[in-house]
Amino acid sequence: MKRADTKTLQSFLIELVIYSVLVFLYFWAVLHFAGASLKRLFDGSRPVYATVALALMVGQAAGLEALTRWMVGFIGRRLH
Amino acid sequence: MHFAISNVDISAVYLIVIGFLIGVLGGFFGVGGSFIAGPALFAAGLPMNFVVGTDLTHIVGKSIVAARKHGLLGNIDFRLASIMVFGTITGSETGVQIIEVLKKRAEVNQVVGGVTIAVLLVMSAGMAIESWKTLHMKRTGKGGGAPAHGKKDASAFRGLSRWVQSIRLAPMVSLPNSGIASISLWAILAVSYVGGVFSGFLGGGAGYIRMPSMVYLLGIPTHIAIGTDLFEVIISAGYGAFRHALKGNVDILIALVMNTGAAIGAQIGATLTQYFAGPWIRLAFAPLPLIGAGLVVYGLVTNHPAP
């Protein structure tokens, strides 16, 4: 395997571990704290629910991705 | 686990695993993965109206992660994506309206289902033959100088995209990121519009129509077609998800749980594209339209709409 490929694979494995931990924590946080509030929004105001739902999805994806990228960079700097 | 919004009990592990599989497929092929998510959610007991809306919402999150990764790899043509969004949204609206009109007519499901199956079978066979021929040309050194490796893509069907690019119907646009000097704006809109019609008609993102169309008709390199399609899906699926949420068809908690698995899978899928040349990705993609065809057959046989 080429040196560049090995580096990419190494970085990818780090990302994978970080992602697994983060999504697991986020998953429990959302289910425990946001579940009841979201149900109330769903029953009470559909436009607000739609906006919050989309914002949550975009936020979850963008937030996790950005955090992972920062952590991989941080770990990379510590390793070299 | 109980999900109060849709009032169903579904295992969280099941949702995460489904999300993971869809994430890998989406990151690698640039598809939304509705052909797996739809039946999987339906089989778990989620009502049909929630299946479509929740799946679209989950696709938004998964596509953000995968598109970001593809963006870092230089696989997104933002100019192309911004043009395609208009065609996809318009086409999607048309597809939804077609369904509403056709619902009122007898036996039309069989006719439209038959046409859809034929299109998907031709697409699957065409992709398998083309990618196989391209790989064979490469092996025998008849590749015409175009490399079957990296982002400068080789294709045995290059003549088709050259013909589309030769249509001089103003306004013409250039797509430097995709290596296209000049192409009619209408050709791009037409391809995205047709993809949108299938999306509105069959549900989901219909990436298994749009990604091959971008490669064969517009001449976009496979890696860039995947990344650009994912970026475009964020906007078009986001629009669809918002509309469904307004109608009460989205259980955001199910979508978020699925997305935790999809986020990991999308990273894997997008990273894997680096290790495969365009023709190999297209060869692996070839069976996917068959799954779409299988869903339509299922819908026709059981007289039940494909999820």
Interface residues (C-beta under 8 A of the other chain):
Chain A: D5 T8 F12 E15 L16 Y19 S20 V23 F24 Y26 F27 V30 L31 A34 G35 A36 L38 K39 F42 R46 P47 Y49 A50 T51 V52 A53 L54 L56 M57 V58 Q60 A61 A62 L64 E65 T68
Chain B: M1 A4 I5 A12 I16 T57 H58 V60 G61 K62 I64 V65 R68 K69 G238 A241 F242 A245 L246 K247 G248 V250 I252 L253 A255 L256 V257 N259 T260 G261 A263 I264 Q267 I268 T271 Q274 Y275
